[in-house]
Amino acid sequence: MSGVTAVKPKEVYLIHDLNLWYGSHHALKNINLSIPEYEITAIIGPSGCGKSTFIKTLNLMINMVPNVKMTGEINYNGKNVLNSKVDLVELRKNVGMVFQKGNPFPQSIFDNVAYGPRIHGLKNKKELNERVEKALIDVALWDEVKDRLQSPALGLSGGQQQRLCIARALATNPDVLLMDEPTSALDPVSTLKIEELMLKLKEKYTIAIVTHNMQQASRISDQTAFFLMGELIECNDTMKMFSSPDDARTKDYITGRFG
C-alpha cells in the first residue's frame, strides 16, 4: 500500500535573485525564498542583517525610502511586483503591514479599524460596521471594546493597541499579513496573546514575521529564514532549523553564540 503524499502548500510569494541597494550600500544580496500559503514564516537574524528591509519589499513599502534600487523578482500570486505596472494601492490592500509598536491614529477605536475600508471606497454604513466588528473579533478585541468604539484608541493598553493595529490591517480583507517585530515592545502576557492570535490567524491568512525572539520563532512559525549581513543563509522547516540546522552560522546564531 502506497503512502499518502503530503500536498505542498501554494506559494504566495516566490522571491528570485532579489538584490536591494540603499544608494551604494548593498543591503540584500541574491535572496531566493518562497512563502507558503496559510503558514507562518519567521525571519530571524542579528540587527542590521536585512530582515526589516526584506519584509518591506513584499508590499513595496521600501519604495518610500529615497535612493532604493532593486533587481530580481518578487512574485506575489504569480505576478512580479517589481514590474512598474503593479497597482500599489491594490498590493497594499492585499498585503497588510503591522509594525514594531502599536501606532493607532489619534482617532476613535472604530475610526482606526474603518480607516482602510474607507480609503478603498467603502461607504455603506452597515457594511462598514460589519467589517469593523469582524476585524475586532478576529483579533479577540471585540468583547473588550464593543461598548466604547467611539473612545480614543490611544486610551487602550499597549497590547490592545497592537491588536487594534492588526485589526486595522485585517479590515481591508488582505490575504497576507506582514509583521515587523510586533511583540518587541510588549510585556510577556500581551506577547503570548499576540502569539496565540497569530496561530489562529494563519487559518485565514499567510503571515511573515520578523522577530529577534528565537523562542517566539520556534513556538509559532512553520518555516524559518535566517538572514546574515544581507544574505539568506538558510530557510527550512522550523523544527528542523532549531534541532539540526544545515549551516554552522545558523546554529551559532540560534544557540546564542552571536547576535
GUVEXRO-947044 format. One record per residue (C-alpha): residue in three letters; x, y, z; residue number from 1. Coordinates in Angstrom, 1 decimal. Layout:
> ALA, X, Y, Z, NUM
...
END
This chain:
> MET, 0.0, 0.0, 0.0, 1
> SER, 1.5, 3.3, -1.1, 2
> GLY, 1.9, 6.1, 1.5, 3
> VAL, -0.1, 9.3, 1.3, 4
> THR, 1.8, 12.1, -0.3, 5
> ALA, 1.5, 15.4, 1.6, 6
> VAL, 0.1, 18.2, -0.5, 7
> LYS, 2.6, 21.0, -0.9, 8
> PRO, 1.0, 24.4, 0.0, 9
> LYS, 0.6, 27.0, -2.6, 10
> GLU, 3.5, 29.6, -2.7, 11
> VAL, 2.0, 33.0, -2.2, 12
> TYR, 5.4, 34.6, -2.7, 13
> LEU, 8.3, 33.4, -4.8, 14
> ILE, 11.3, 35.6, -4.5, 15
> HIS, 14.1, 35.1, -7.1, 16
> ASP, 17.6, 36.7, -7.0, 17
> LEU, 16.4, 39.7, -5.1, 18
> ASN, 19.0, 42.4, -4.6, 19
> LEU, 18.5, 45.8, -3.0, 20
> TRP, 20.7, 48.8, -2.6, 21
> TYR, 20.3, 51.9, -0.4, 22
> GLY, 22.4, 54.2, -2.6, 23
> SER, 25.7, 52.4, -2.8, 24
> HIS, 25.0, 50.1, 0.2, 25
> HIS, 24.2, 46.5, -1.0, 26
> ALA, 21.6, 45.6, 1.7, 27
> LEU, 20.0, 42.4, 0.3, 28
> LYS, 22.1, 40.0, -1.8, 29
> ASN, 20.6, 37.4, -4.1, 30
> ILE, 17.6, 36.4, -1.9, 31
> ASN, 15.7, 33.3, -3.1, 32
> LEU, 12.8, 32.4, -0.9, 33
> SER, 9.2, 31.1, -1.1, 34
> ILE, 6.4, 32.0, 1.4, 35
> PRO, 3.8, 29.3, 1.6, 36
> GLU, 0.0, 30.0, 1.9, 37
> TYR, -1.6, 29.7, 5.4, 38
> GLU, 1.7, 29.3, 7.1, 39
> ILE, 3.8, 31.5, 9.4, 40
> THR, 7.3, 32.3, 8.1, 41
> ALA, 9.6, 33.7, 10.7, 42
> ILE, 12.5, 35.9, 9.6, 43
> ILE, 15.4, 35.9, 12.1, 44
> GLY, 18.9, 37.3, 12.3, 45
> PRO, 21.0, 39.9, 14.1, 46
> SER, 20.3, 43.6, 13.9, 47
> GLY, 21.2, 45.2, 10.6, 48
> CYS, 21.1, 41.9, 8.7, 49
> GLY, 18.3, 43.0, 6.3, 50
> LYS, 15.2, 41.4, 8.0, 51
> SER, 13.1, 44.5, 8.1, 52
> THR, 14.3, 45.7, 4.7, 53
> PHE, 13.2, 42.3, 3.2, 54
> ILE, 9.8, 42.3, 4.7, 55
> LYS, 9.1, 45.8, 3.5, 56
> THR, 9.9, 44.7, -0.1, 57
> LEU, 7.0, 42.3, 0.0, 58
> ASN, 4.4, 45.1, -0.3, 59
> LEU, 6.9, 47.7, -1.7, 60
> MET, 6.7, 49.9, 1.4, 61
> ILE, 10.5, 50.1, 0.9, 62
> ASN, 9.8, 52.3, -2.1, 63
> MET, 9.1, 55.1, 0.4, 64
> VAL, 12.8, 55.2, 1.2, 65
> PRO, 14.9, 57.5, -1.0, 66
> ASN, 17.6, 56.1, -3.3, 67
> VAL, 16.4, 52.5, -3.1, 68
> LYS, 17.2, 50.2, -6.1, 69
> MET, 16.0, 46.6, -6.6, 70
> THR, 16.7, 43.9, -9.1, 71
> GLY, 15.4, 40.4, -9.4, 72
> GLU, 11.8, 39.2, -8.9, 73
> ILE, 9.2, 39.4, -6.1, 74
> ASN, 6.4, 37.2, -7.4, 75
> TYR, 3.2, 37.6, -5.5, 76
> ASN, 0.5, 35.2, -6.6, 77
> GLY, 2.4, 34.7, -9.9, 78
> LYS, 3.0, 38.4, -10.7, 79
> ASN, 6.3, 40.2, -10.3, 80
> VAL, 5.6, 43.2, -8.1, 81
> LEU, 8.8, 44.9, -9.2, 82
> ASN, 7.0, 45.4, -12.6, 83
> SER, 6.2, 49.1, -13.0, 84
> LYS, 2.6, 48.4, -13.9, 85
> VAL, 1.8, 47.0, -10.4, 86
> ASP, -1.1, 48.8, -8.6, 87
> LEU, 0.5, 49.8, -5.3, 88
> VAL, -2.8, 50.6, -3.6, 89
> GLU, -4.2, 47.2, -4.5, 90
> LEU, -1.0, 45.5, -3.4, 91
> ARG, -1.0, 47.1, 0.0, 92
> LYS, -4.7, 46.4, 0.4, 93
> ASN, -3.9, 42.7, -0.1, 94
> VAL, -0.7, 42.6, 1.8, 95
> GLY, -1.2, 44.3, 5.2, 96
> MET, 1.6, 45.5, 7.5, 97
> VAL, 1.9, 45.6, 11.3, 98
> PHE, 4.8, 47.5, 12.8, 99
> GLN, 7.0, 47.1, 15.9, 100
> LYS, 5.0, 49.4, 18.1, 101
> GLY, 1.2, 49.7, 18.1, 102
> ASN, 0.7, 53.0, 16.3, 103
> PRO, -3.1, 53.8, 16.4, 104
> PHE, -4.2, 57.0, 14.8, 105
> PRO, -5.4, 59.8, 17.2, 106
> GLN, -9.0, 58.8, 16.4, 107
> SER, -11.7, 56.5, 17.9, 108
> ILE, -11.3, 52.8, 18.0, 109
> PHE, -13.9, 52.5, 15.3, 110
> ASP, -12.3, 55.0, 13.0, 111
> ASN, -8.9, 53.3, 13.3, 112
> VAL, -10.3, 50.0, 12.0, 113
> ALA, -12.6, 51.7, 9.5, 114
> TYR, -9.7, 53.7, 8.0, 115
> GLY, -8.6, 51.2, 5.4, 116
> PRO, -12.1, 50.2, 4.0, 117
> ARG, -13.0, 53.9, 3.8, 118
> ILE, -9.8, 54.7, 1.9, 119
> HIS, -10.7, 51.9, -0.5, 120
> GLY, -14.2, 53.4, -1.1, 121
> LEU, -16.5, 51.5, 1.3, 122
> LYS, -19.2, 54.0, 2.2, 123
> ASN, -22.1, 51.7, 3.2, 124
> LYS, -22.6, 52.2, 7.0, 125
> LYS, -23.9, 48.7, 7.6, 126
> GLU, -21.1, 47.0, 5.7, 127
> LEU, -18.5, 49.3, 7.4, 128
> ASN, -19.9, 48.3, 10.8, 129
> GLU, -19.7, 44.6, 9.9, 130
> ARG, -16.2, 44.9, 8.6, 131
> VAL, -15.0, 46.7, 11.8, 132
> GLU, -16.8, 44.1, 14.0, 133
> LYS, -15.3, 41.2, 12.1, 134
> ALA, -11.8, 42.6, 12.2, 135
> LEU, -12.0, 43.2, 16.0, 136
> ILE, -13.5, 39.7, 16.5, 137
> ASP, -10.6, 38.2, 14.5, 138
> VAL, -8.0, 39.8, 16.9, 139
> ALA, -10.0, 38.9, 20.0, 140
> LEU, -10.6, 42.5, 20.9, 141
> TRP, -14.3, 42.9, 20.2, 142
> ASP, -15.5, 41.9, 23.7, 143
> GLU, -13.0, 44.3, 25.3, 144
> VAL, -14.0, 47.4, 23.2, 145
> LYS, -17.5, 46.8, 21.8, 146
> ASP, -19.1, 49.2, 24.3, 147
> ARG, -16.5, 52.0, 23.7, 148
> LEU, -15.9, 52.0, 20.0, 149
> GLN, -16.1, 55.8, 19.9, 150
> SER, -13.5, 56.2, 22.7, 151
> PRO, -9.9, 57.3, 21.7, 152
> ALA, -7.8, 54.4, 20.5, 153
> LEU, -4.8, 55.9, 22.4, 154
> GLY, -6.6, 55.1, 25.6, 155
> LEU, -6.0, 51.3, 25.1, 156
> SER, -3.2, 49.4, 26.7, 157
> GLY, -0.1, 48.6, 24.7, 158
> GLY, -1.2, 45.1, 23.9, 159
> GLN, -4.6, 46.2, 23.0, 160
> GLN, -3.2, 48.9, 20.7, 161
> GLN, -1.1, 46.3, 18.9, 162
> ARG, -4.2, 44.1, 18.4, 163
> LEU, -6.1, 47.1, 17.2, 164
> CYS, -3.4, 47.8, 14.6, 165
> ILE, -3.6, 44.1, 13.5, 166
> ALA, -7.4, 44.6, 13.2, 167
> ARG, -6.8, 47.8, 11.1, 168
> ALA, -4.6, 45.7, 8.7, 169
> LEU, -7.2, 42.9, 8.5, 170
> ALA, -10.1, 45.3, 7.8, 171
> THR, -9.1, 45.7, 4.1, 172
> ASN, -9.5, 41.8, 3.7, 173
> PRO, -5.9, 41.1, 2.9, 174
> ASP, -4.6, 37.6, 2.2, 175
> VAL, -1.1, 38.3, 3.6, 176
> LEU, -0.1, 39.8, 6.9, 177
> LEU, 3.5, 41.2, 7.3, 178
> MET, 4.6, 41.8, 10.9, 179
> ASP, 7.8, 43.6, 11.8, 180
> GLU, 8.7, 42.6, 15.4, 181
> PRO, 5.1, 43.0, 16.6, 182
> THR, 5.7, 42.0, 20.2, 183
> SER, 9.1, 43.6, 20.9, 184
> ALA, 7.5, 46.5, 22.9, 185
> LEU, 5.0, 44.3, 24.8, 186
> ASP, 5.1, 42.5, 28.2, 187
> PRO, 5.1, 38.7, 28.3, 188
> VAL, 1.3, 38.4, 28.8, 189
> SER, 0.5, 40.6, 25.8, 190
> THR, 3.2, 38.8, 23.8, 191
> LEU, 1.5, 35.5, 24.5, 192
> LYS, -1.9, 36.9, 23.4, 193
> ILE, -0.4, 38.1, 20.1, 194
> GLU, 1.3, 34.7, 19.5, 195
> GLU, -1.9, 32.9, 20.2, 196
> LEU, -3.7, 35.3, 17.8, 197
> MET, -1.1, 34.6, 15.0, 198
> LEU, -1.6, 30.9, 15.3, 199
> LYS, -5.4, 31.4, 14.9, 200
> LEU, -5.0, 34.0, 12.1, 201
> LYS, -2.9, 31.6, 9.9, 202
> GLU, -6.1, 29.6, 9.3, 203
> LYS, -7.2, 32.5, 7.1, 204
> TYR, -4.0, 34.5, 6.3, 205
> THR, -0.4, 33.9, 5.2, 206
> ILE, 1.9, 35.5, 7.7, 207
> ALA, 5.5, 36.6, 7.6, 208
> ILE, 7.0, 37.9, 10.9, 209
> VAL, 10.4, 39.5, 11.6, 210
> THR, 11.4, 38.5, 15.2, 211
> HIS, 14.5, 38.8, 17.4, 212
> ASN, 13.0, 36.3, 19.8, 213
> MET, 14.3, 32.8, 19.0, 214
> GLN, 11.7, 31.1, 21.3, 215
> GLN, 8.9, 33.0, 19.6, 216
> ALA, 10.1, 31.8, 16.1, 217
> SER, 10.3, 28.2, 17.3, 218
> ARG, 6.8, 28.4, 19.0, 219
> ILE, 4.7, 29.9, 16.2, 220
> SER, 6.4, 29.5, 12.8, 221
> ASP, 6.1, 26.8, 10.2, 222
> GLN, 9.3, 27.8, 8.4, 223
> THR, 12.2, 30.0, 9.5, 224
> ALA, 14.5, 32.1, 7.3, 225
> PHE, 17.9, 33.1, 8.8, 226
> PHE, 19.4, 36.3, 7.4, 227
> LEU, 23.0, 37.4, 8.0, 228
> MET, 24.7, 40.5, 6.5, 229
> GLY, 22.1, 40.9, 3.8, 230
> GLU, 22.2, 37.2, 2.7, 231
> LEU, 19.7, 34.5, 3.3, 232
> ILE, 21.9, 31.8, 4.9, 233
> GLU, 19.2, 29.2, 5.3, 234
> CYS, 15.4, 28.7, 5.1, 235
> ASN, 14.0, 25.5, 6.5, 236
> ASP, 11.1, 23.8, 8.4, 237
> THR, 11.2, 25.5, 11.8, 238
> MET, 11.5, 22.2, 13.8, 239
> LYS, 14.5, 21.1, 11.6, 240
> MET, 16.1, 24.6, 11.7, 241
> PHE, 16.1, 24.6, 15.5, 242
> SER, 17.1, 21.0, 16.0, 243
> SER, 19.6, 20.4, 13.2, 244
> PRO, 20.3, 23.5, 11.0, 245
> ASP, 22.2, 22.9, 7.8, 246
> ASP, 24.6, 25.8, 8.2, 247
> ALA, 27.0, 26.3, 11.1, 248
> ARG, 26.3, 30.0, 11.2, 249
> THR, 22.6, 29.3, 11.8, 250
> LYS, 23.5, 27.0, 14.7, 251
> ASP, 25.8, 29.6, 16.2, 252
> TYR, 23.1, 32.3, 16.0, 253
> ILE, 20.2, 30.3, 17.4, 254
> THR, 22.3, 28.9, 20.2, 255
> GLY, 23.3, 32.5, 21.2, 256
> ARG, 27.0, 32.5, 20.2, 257
> PHE, 26.5, 35.8, 18.4, 258
> GLY, 23.8, 38.3, 17.6, 259
END
